[in-house]
Amino acid sequence: MPPKPNYRHQRSERSRSKQQKKQEKLQRREQDSANRKLRDEPQAPEQTPDETPPNA
């Protein structure tokens, strides 16, 4: 005879799986966002406070 189903355990496993999937998706989205920000950011030459811009 098969064992009795444990619905609470099954539900918690589904919930855990959903939460893990959401967390992975969030991390992936944050990483993609950070990559876009780095890619889209213009590469400006760095200036120290002592230097003045030319023609100023």
N, C-alpha and C positions, 0 to 999 in steps of 0.2 A: 504494500500500500504506500503511495507517495506521501511525503510529509505535508503537513498542513501549511498553507501559504502564510507567510509572515508579512502582512500588508504594511505594517508600520516600518519594518526594515526596508521593504521595497520602496516605499515612499521616501524615506530618508536617503536612500541611495540615489533615487532620481533627483531629489533636491540637491544633494551634494554634487552630482554630475552637472546639473544646470548652473550652480553657483561657480564651479570650476570653469565651465565654458565661458560664462560671463566675465570672469576675472581674466582669462586668457585674451578674450576679445578686447577688453578695456586696455590691457597692456599693449596689445598689438596696435590699437588705435592711438595710444599715447606715443608709442615709438614712431609710428608713421607721421604723426603731427610734429614731433621733434625733428624728424628728418626733413620734412617740408620746410620748417622754419629755418633750419640751417642752410638748406639749398636756396631758399628765396631771399635770404638775408644778403644785402650787397656787401661786397668785400671792400670796406673803407680802410685807407691807410691809417695806422694808429699814430696818434700824436701825443706827445707828453705835454704836460701843462706849461713847460718852459718854452716850447716852440710856438711860434705864431704862424698862422697860415700865410702863404704868399699873397702879396698885394693887400695887406691889411694895415 
